[in-house]
Amino acid sequence: SLIAEAATHHAALRRLDAERRKYHAQGTALQRQASERERSRSLGPGTRAGGLPVRGFERANLSPSRIVHFLRDRIPASHLRHVRAIEYVDSDKGEIGGEALPDNTIRIYRRVGRAPDDVLTHLLGWTLVHEVGEIVFASELAGLDRVRFSAVPERLPTDIAREGPARDVFAESYALYVLDPQELRRTSPERFRFMHTQ
């Protein structure tokens, strides 16, 4: 019968489509693995934090292994999975700063010798976590979560968060949650609860 033939034909098409999707997923995974291998080769020497290249910090007399331990001790691996690399660059932009580039590389810069090492160490830690927070905001938060976070009417936790876009408010809250959760709980209980549930 014509209906039975159509049903058989439709079932065969579904099987073929399922096979095509399976092979496409396998091919995409292989391409991603090859791309990651190529990218790690092109990044040059450095220390790796769970597959994450960390490089250039030796020029600022900072041990890459210290950066790796700092990240491992404070930031969940699931949050680092979107970070492509972390690199130090010499700069005259300020005492210390950072940026999350469009390819999810975190670039940290500092002017050597402009502040005591303990101050720079604190600022470096804050800057690293802030930049990871920007990438988490862009990569992990769905639109509804972004709206929910932005709608919190509480006092913003830091000066940067008071003046910046939602991404910076999230990144500063994220840094405060990672490095001083009690302060975030005190200054912004709603933001603390939001971070705690993520």
GIVENPE-V371572 format. One record per residue. N is the residue number from 1. SS is DSSP state (H for helix, E for strand, - for the rest). OMEGA is omega in degrees with one decimal (999 if undefined). Layout:
N,SS,OMEGA + N,SS,OMEGA
This chain:
1,-,-177.2 + 2,H,180.0 + 3,H,179.6 + 4,H,178.3 + 5,H,179.3 + 6,H,179.2 + 7,H,178.3 + 8,H,178.9 + 9,H,179.8 + 10,H,178.7 + 11,H,178.7 + 12,H,178.0 + 13,H,178.0 + 14,H,178.2 + 15,H,178.5 + 16,H,179.4 + 17,H,178.1 + 18,H,177.0 + 19,H,-179.7 + 20,H,178.9 + 21,H,179.3 + 22,H,-179.9 + 23,H,176.5 + 24,H,179.1 + 25,H,178.1 + 26,H,179.0 + 27,H,178.5 + 28,H,179.0 + 29,H,178.1 + 30,H,177.4 + 31,H,-179.9 + 32,H,178.6 + 33,H,179.1 + 34,H,179.0 + 35,H,178.5 + 36,H,177.7 + 37,H,179.6 + 38,H,-179.4 + 39,H,-179.2 + 40,H,174.9 + 41,H,-175.6 + 42,H,-177.7 + 43,-,178.5 + 44,-,-174.9 + 45,-,177.8 + 46,-,179.1 + 47,E,-177.5 + 48,E,176.0 + 49,E,-179.3 + 50,-,-178.9 + 51,-,-178.7 + 52,E,179.5 + 53,E,176.2 + 54,E,-174.1 + 55,E,173.5 + 56,-,-174.9 + 57,H,177.8 + 58,H,-178.8 + 59,H,178.9 + 60,H,-178.7 + 61,-,174.8 + 62,-,-179.3 + 63,-,175.1 + 64,H,179.4 + 65,H,176.0 + 66,H,176.9 + 67,H,179.9 + 68,H,179.6 + 69,H,177.9 + 70,H,-179.5 + 71,H,-178.7 + 72,H,-176.9 + 73,H,-169.9 + 74,H,-171.0 + 75,-,179.0 + 76,-,179.4 + 77,H,179.9 + 78,H,177.8 + 79,H,-179.2 + 80,H,-173.2 + 81,-,179.0 + 82,-,-179.0 + 83,-,-177.7 + 84,-,-178.5 + 85,E,173.7 + 86,E,-177.0 + 87,E,175.5 + 88,E,174.5 + 89,E,173.7 + 90,E,-178.0 + 91,-,172.8 + 92,-,-177.6 + 93,-,-177.5 + 94,-,179.8 + 95,-,177.8 + 96,E,179.3 + 97,E,-179.7 + 98,E,175.9 + 99,E,172.9 + 100,E,-177.5 + 101,-,-179.1 + 102,-,178.8 + 103,-,179.2 + 104,-,168.3 + 105,E,175.1 + 106,E,177.6 + 107,E,178.1 + 108,E,176.2 + 109,E,175.8 + 110,E,175.1 + 111,-,-175.0 + 112,-,173.4 + 113,-,-177.6 + 114,-,179.2 + 115,-,178.3 + 116,-,-176.4 + 117,H,-178.9 + 118,H,176.3 + 119,H,179.8 + 120,H,178.6 + 121,H,177.6 + 122,H,-179.3 + 123,H,178.5 + 124,H,178.6 + 125,H,179.8 + 126,H,-177.8 + 127,H,177.8 + 128,H,-176.6 + 129,H,177.5 + 130,H,-177.6 + 131,H,173.3 + 132,H,177.7 + 133,H,177.1 + 134,H,179.4 + 135,H,176.2 + 136,H,178.6 + 137,H,-176.7 + 138,H,-171.3 + 139,H,-171.5 + 140,-,-174.2 + 141,-,175.3 + 142,-,-177.2 + 143,H,-178.7 + 144,H,177.5 + 145,H,177.3 + 146,H,179.1 + 147,H,-179.9 + 148,H,179.5 + 149,H,-177.3 + 150,H,-177.3 + 151,-,-179.9 + 152,-,-173.4 + 153,-,-174.1 + 154,-,175.5 + 155,-,-179.7 + 156,-,-168.1 + 157,-,-177.0 + 158,-,178.8 + 159,H,179.5 + 160,H,-179.1 + 161,H,-179.9 + 162,H,-174.3 + 163,H,-170.5 + 164,-,176.2 + 165,-,-177.7 + 166,H,179.5 + 167,H,179.7 + 168,H,176.9 + 169,H,178.6 + 170,H,-176.3 + 171,H,178.3 + 172,H,176.7 + 173,H,178.2 + 174,H,179.8 + 175,H,178.9 + 176,H,179.2 + 177,H,-178.3 + 178,H,-170.8 + 179,H,-179.3 + 180,-,-173.6 + 181,H,-179.9 + 182,H,177.4 + 183,H,176.7 + 184,H,178.7 + 185,H,-179.3 + 186,H,-174.4 + 187,H,-176.6 + 188,-,-176.9 + 189,H,179.7 + 190,H,178.2 + 191,H,176.3 + 192,H,179.9 + 193,H,178.8 + 194,H,-179.8 + 195,H,-177.0 + 196,H,-178.1 + 197,H,-178.6 + 198,-,999
